[in-house]
Amino acid sequence: MPGRRVDSAPSSRWSVTTVLGHRPSRPAGQIAVLAFLLGAVVVVVVLVNRPDLAIAMYALIPIVLGVHWFGLRGGLVVAAAATLAFVAAQLFHPSTDLTGGDLWVAALNRSVAFVGVAVLVSLLLDRERALAGRVRAQQDEIAELESLRAALTPSGFPERPQLEFATSFTPADGLVAGDFFLVVEGPTDSTTIAVGDVVGHGLEAARCAAFVRAALATFARFTRDPVELLQLANAALVEHGKQGAQFVTAVCLNIGPPPAPEVTWATAGHEVPWFLDTGTPLPGGQVGAPLGVGAEALRLRPGRAALAPGGGILVFTDGLTEGRPVRRRDLGGALELFGEERARRVIQELDGAHPARVLESLVAAVTSFSGGTLADDLCLVAVRAEGRPPAVAD
């Protein structure tokens, strides 16, 4: 199930930059606006001559605009111009009401206020722009994560002859991890299934998962051997990035064509698949090292099992057996896991059920055990062969 879509459209809320963003398009026009505003303030100050109205403080308007349009340096230039304009006005039209009898003290007082406002507005604008930049970066990351998640756990899968499939993905609480699944057609009308989990969370884990899934999907069209498939994906991962920088656990199965399909599987650091009705692991095989540890370090050995009519297989990530409450611990402080036994009881009670029903019950059981939210992503793939299981003799 895909996560909730986050609208990354720009916010319509008012901010400092949106309020001041309506400006002349050319610097010459901006300078003309600033000069006009300063001149207007000087004229009004001389004509009104009312110190109680503090009309000289209207010069803060062009100063703020100067900071916004030209940065702190522009604001300081406008502040200096406002101070010089005040001094010039008082030299040609002296007013002791405005200067208190000491022009230079009055000029210094206004200069300190003008410069202080320019510096303060510059700091506020820099902070607002930095915050806006971080918000845009977060929105871009969320959009990319949503796109990657849709690719890693698609809602649909190809129809395969005489096989019934069901898939499920339940995201963890507040984290984006690297779980993925893949169902594709293999050579000679076989079917390849892959499930994987990148160690870690966040955007880098999702990107790594997308790369590994794409590699598996590409190579699965040319080989039925799950060991070879995992080795090819491992070589691509090692070549793609720094060796050991990202580990990926993965399991691959190839189901042969009907009427008597054989399942061949191999796992690189991942949980061994189970039979869908009993919860017992598939026989044989040897769990190898995770992908990404090195080009020659997997040491995989395949396992084989027959898929009888009506039989099924469950492939899963550790979010199933390691499901746990996000915030609750028992009185002893230990953290209890959902565990294999609880999972087996759920599927054994649904012996012969459709794969979709089995997955729904597993997700419901783990979610309930975890208190409504999961601590880790839960990725499940179930497949069942069509037909009736062979009758058991009395």
C-alpha positions in Angstrom: 0.0 0.0 0.0 1.5 3.3 -1.0 2.2 5.9 1.6 0.3 9.1 1.9 1.0 11.5 -1.0 2.5 14.8 0.2 1.6 17.9 -1.9 4.9 19.6 -2.7 3.3 22.7 -4.2 4.6 26.1 -2.9 2.9 27.4 0.2 0.5 30.3 -0.3 1.2 31.8 3.2 2.5 35.3 3.5 6.2 35.7 4.2 8.8 38.5 4.2 10.0 37.6 0.7 6.5 37.3 -0.8 5.4 40.6 0.7 8.5 42.4 -0.7 8.8 40.3 -3.8 6.8 42.7 -6.1 9.5 44.9 -7.4 10.8 46.6 -10.5 12.5 44.1 -12.8 15.6 46.2 -13.4 18.2 47.7 -11.0 17.8 51.1 -12.5 14.1 51.1 -11.8 14.7 49.9 -8.2 17.3 52.7 -7.6 14.8 55.2 -9.0 12.1 53.9 -6.6 14.5 54.2 -3.6 15.6 57.7 -4.6 11.9 58.8 -5.0 11.0 57.4 -1.6 13.9 59.1 0.1 13.2 62.4 -1.6 9.5 62.1 -0.6 10.5 61.5 3.1 12.8 64.6 3.1 10.2 66.8 1.6 7.5 65.7 4.0 9.9 66.2 7.0 10.7 69.7 5.9 7.1 70.7 5.2 5.5 69.2 8.2 8.2 69.9 10.8 6.5 67.8 13.5 9.1 65.8 15.5 6.3 64.2 17.5 5.2 62.4 14.3 8.7 60.9 13.8 8.2 61.3 10.0 12.0 60.7 9.5 11.4 57.1 10.5 9.5 56.7 7.2 13.0 56.4 5.7 13.0 52.9 7.0 10.8 51.9 4.1 13.4 52.5 1.4 16.1 51.0 3.7 14.1 47.8 4.0 13.6 47.7 0.3 17.2 48.3 -0.3 18.2 45.3 1.8 15.7 43.1 0.1 16.7 44.2 -3.4 20.5 44.6 -3.0 21.4 42.8 0.2 23.0 44.3 3.3 25.4 46.5 1.3 22.5 48.1 -0.5 20.6 48.7 2.7 23.6 50.4 4.3 24.0 52.6 1.2 20.3 53.7 1.5 20.7 54.2 5.3 23.7 56.5 4.6 21.8 58.3 1.9 18.9 58.8 4.3 21.2 60.3 7.0 22.9 62.6 4.5 19.5 63.7 3.1 18.4 64.6 6.7 21.6 66.6 7.3 21.3 68.4 3.9 17.7 69.3 4.6 18.6 70.7 8.0 21.5 72.7 6.6 19.3 74.4 4.1 16.1 74.6 6.3 17.3 74.4 9.9 14.8 73.3 12.5 15.7 73.1 16.2 12.4 71.1 16.7 13.9 68.2 14.7 17.5 68.4 15.8 17.1 69.6 19.4 19.7 72.2 18.7 22.5 69.8 17.8 22.4 68.7 14.2 25.2 66.2 14.4 23.9 64.4 17.4 20.5 64.2 15.7 22.1 62.8 12.6 24.1 60.3 14.5 21.0 59.2 16.4 19.2 58.6 13.1 22.2 57.0 11.5 22.4 54.4 14.3 18.7 53.6 13.9 18.9 53.3 10.1 22.0 51.1 10.1 20.6 48.9 12.9 17.3 48.3 11.0 19.3 47.5 7.8 21.4 44.9 9.7 18.4 43.4 11.5 16.3 43.1 8.3 19.3 41.6 6.5 19.6 38.9 9.2 15.9 38.2 9.1 15.8 37.9 5.4 18.8 35.6 5.4 17.2 33.4 8.0 13.9 33.3 6.1 15.6 32.4 2.8 17.6 29.7 4.5 14.4 28.2 6.0 12.6 28.4 2.7 15.5 26.6 1.0 15.4 23.8 3.6 11.6 23.5 3.1 12.1 23.3 -0.6 14.8 20.6 -0.2 12.5 18.6 2.1 9.6 18.9 -0.3 11.9 17.7 -3.1 13.1 14.8 -1.0 9.5 13.8 0.0 8.5 13.9 -3.7 11.4 11.7 -4.7 10.8 9.3 -1.8 7.1 8.9 -2.9 8.2 8.2 -6.5 10.8 5.7 -5.3 8.3 4.0 -3.0 5.8 3.6 -5.8 8.5 2.0 -8.0 9.8 -0.3 -5.2 6.5 -1.7 -4.2 4.1 -1.4 -7.2 0.4 -2.1 -6.7 0.3 -4.4 -9.8 2.3 -7.4 -11.1 2.2 -9.4 -14.2 -0.2 -12.3 -14.6 1.6 -15.7 -14.6 0.1 -19.0 -15.8 -1.6 -21.1 -13.1 -0.2 -18.9 -10.3 -2.1 -16.6 -7.9 -0.2 -13.7 -6.4 -0.7 -11.2 -3.6 1.6 -8.5 -2.4 1.5 -6.1 0.5 3.6 -3.2 1.7 3.0 -1.4 5.0 5.3 1.5 5.8 6.9 2.0 9.2 6.0 4.9 11.5 7.8 8.0 10.4 10.7 6.3 8.5 11.3 5.5 4.9 13.3 2.3 4.5 14.5 0.3 1.5 12.1 -2.7 1.3 11.2 -3.8 -2.2 9.7 -6.7 -4.1 9.7 -7.9 -7.7 7.6 -10.3 -9.7 8.7 -10.8 -13.3 8.6 -13.3 -16.1 11.8 -15.3 -16.4 13.2 -17.5 -19.2 11.3 -20.5 -20.6 8.0 -19.2 -19.1 9.3 -19.3 -15.5 8.5 -16.7 -12.9 11.0 -14.9 -10.7 10.2 -13.4 -7.4 12.6 -11.2 -5.4 12.2 -9.4 -2.0 14.9 -7.3 -0.5 15.7 -4.9 2.3 18.4 -2.2 2.4 20.1 -1.7 5.7 19.2 1.8 6.9 16.5 4.3 6.3 16.0 7.5 4.3 16.5 8.7 0.8 19.9 6.9 0.3 18.4 3.6 1.3 15.5 4.0 -1.1 17.8 5.0 -3.9 19.9 1.9 -3.3 16.8 -0.3 -3.2 15.7 1.1 -6.5 19.1 0.4 -8.1 19.1 -3.2 -6.8 15.5 -3.9 -7.8 16.2 -2.5 -11.3 19.3 -4.7 -11.6 17.4 -7.8 -10.5 14.5 -7.0 -13.0 17.0 -6.7 -15.8 19.0 -9.8 -15.1 15.9 -11.9 -14.3 15.0 -11.9 -18.0 18.2 -13.9 -18.9 18.7 -16.4 -16.1 16.5 -18.7 -14.0 19.3 -19.4 -11.5 18.6 -17.4 -8.3 22.3 -17.7 -7.3 23.5 -16.2 -10.5 20.8 -13.5 -10.3 22.0 -12.5 -6.9 25.6 -12.6 -7.9 24.9 -10.3 -10.9 23.0 -7.9 -8.7 25.8 -7.9 -6.1 28.4 -7.2 -8.8 26.3 -4.3 -10.1 26.0 -2.9 -6.6 29.7 -3.2 -5.8 30.5 -1.5 -9.1 27.9 1.2 -8.7 29.0 2.3 -5.3 31.8 2.1 -2.8 32.2 -1.5 -1.6 30.6 -2.0 1.8 28.9 1.4 1.8 25.4 -0.1 1.6 24.3 -3.6 2.5 21.2 -5.2 1.0 19.6 -8.5 2.1 17.7 -10.2 -0.7 16.0 -13.5 -1.6 15.2 -14.7 -5.1 13.0 -17.6 -6.2 12.4 -19.0 -9.6 9.2 -20.9 -10.2 9.4 -23.2 -13.2 6.6 -23.5 -15.8 3.5 -25.7 -15.2 2.3 -28.4 -15.0 4.9 -29.5 -12.3 6.7 -26.3 -11.3 9.9 -26.6 -9.2 10.9 -23.7 -7.0 14.6 -22.9 -6.8 15.6 -20.2 -4.3 18.7 -18.5 -2.8 19.1 -15.9 -0.2 21.7 -13.3 0.5 21.5 -12.5 4.2 17.7 -12.6 4.0 15.0 -14.7 5.7 14.3 -18.1 4.1 10.9 -18.2 2.4 8.1 -20.3 4.0 5.5 -22.7 2.7 2.3 -20.6 2.7 0.1 -23.1 4.7 2.5 -24.4 7.3 5.0 -21.6 7.9 7.9 -24.1 7.6 11.0 -22.8 5.8 11.8 -24.1 2.3 14.3 -27.0 2.5 17.9 -26.9 1.5 20.0 -24.0 0.6 22.5 -21.9 2.5 22.0 -18.3 3.5 24.8 -16.2 2.1 26.2 -12.8 2.9 24.2 -9.7 2.1 24.7 -7.9 -1.3 27.3 -5.2 -1.3 29.9 -6.8 1.0 32.2 -7.7 -1.9 32.2 -9.2 -5.4 33.2 -12.8 -4.3 31.8 -12.9 -0.7 28.2 -14.2 -1.1 28.8 -18.0 -0.8 25.3 -18.8 -1.9 23.9 -22.3 -2.2 20.4 -22.8 -3.8 17.5 -24.8 -2.3 14.8 -26.6 -4.3 11.3 -27.7 -3.6 8.3 -28.9 -5.5 5.3 -26.6 -5.7 2.3 -29.0 -5.6 -1.2 -28.0 -6.9 -2.8 -25.7 -4.3 0.6 -25.2 -2.6 2.0 -21.8 -1.8 5.1 -19.8 -0.7 5.4 -16.8 1.5 8.3 -14.4 1.0 8.8 -11.6 3.5 11.1 -9.0 5.1 12.1 -8.9 8.8 9.3 -6.5 9.5 7.1 -9.7 9.9 9.1 -11.6 12.5 10.7 -8.6 14.1 7.5 -6.6 14.4 7.5 -4.7 17.7 5.7 -1.9 19.5 7.0 1.5 18.6 6.6 2.9 22.1 5.7 0.1 24.5 8.0 -2.2 26.5 7.1 -4.8 29.1 7.8 -4.2 32.8 11.2 -5.8 32.6 12.3 -3.4 29.9 12.9 -6.1 27.2 11.4 -5.5 23.8 9.1 -8.4 22.7 9.0 -9.2 19.0 6.1 -10.6 17.0 8.2 -13.6 16.2 8.0 -16.6 14.0 5.5 -18.6 16.1 2.9 -15.9 16.0 3.3 -15.6 12.3 3.0 -19.4 11.8 -0.2 -19.6 13.9 -1.8 -16.9 11.7 -1.0 -18.7 8.4 -1.8 -22.2 9.8 -5.3 -21.0 10.7 -5.8 -20.0 7.1 -4.7 -23.2 5.4 -5.6 -23.1 1.8 -6.9 -19.5 1.8 -6.2 -17.1 -1.0 -2.8 -15.4 -0.8 -4.4 -12.0 -0.4 -6.4 -13.1 2.6 -3.2 -14.6 4.2 -1.3 -11.3 3.8 -4.2 -9.2 5.1 -4.3 -11.4 8.2 -0.6 -11.2 8.8 -0.5 -7.4 8.4 -3.5 -7.1 10.8 -1.8 -9.3 13.4 1.5 -7.5 13.2 -0.1 -4.1 13.3 -2.3 -5.0 16.3 0.7 -6.4 18.1 2.7 -3.3 17.4 0.0 -1.0 18.8 -1.3 0.4 15.5 2.0 1.6 14.0 5.0 -0.4 12.8 8.6 0.1 13.8 9.9 -1.3 10.5 8.5 -1.6 7.0 6.6 -4.8 6.3 6.9 -6.3 2.8 5.1 -9.5 1.9 4.7 -11.6 -1.3 2.6 -14.7 -1.4 2.0 -17.1 -4.3 -0.2 -20.1 -4.6 -0.4 -22.7 -7.5 -3.8 -23.3 -8.9 -5.5 -26.6 -8.4 -6.3 -28.8 -5.4 -3.7 -30.2 -3.1 -3.4 -34.0 -3.3 -5.8 -35.9 -1.1 -4.3 -37.5 2.1 -5.1 -41.2 2.4 -6.9 -42.3 5.5 
